[in-house]
Amino acid sequence: MISEKIQRTMMGTFLVIILYTVNIQELMIASILLGFMIVMVFTWALFDFCPSLWMLKKIFKEDAAKCSK
């Protein structure tokens, strides 16, 4: 459960960074970051797999705790 909260916080922070890069007129950087974000969200939607969530679950060992119950 903590992994999902951290992952949503990371997504929000990433969107704030994209908004900031648009505001300082770095449109190429903002476009690249936004493209990456779009690919990750579509990957999550189409395949039900989110690489950042997978990595966070491995770090916090949430799968092991669920399997032992």
Summary of the structure (lengths in Angstrom):
residues: 69
radius of gyration: 14.8
end to end distance: 15.3
largest distance: 51.4
contacts: 155
relative contact order: 0.14
helix: 87%
strand: 0%
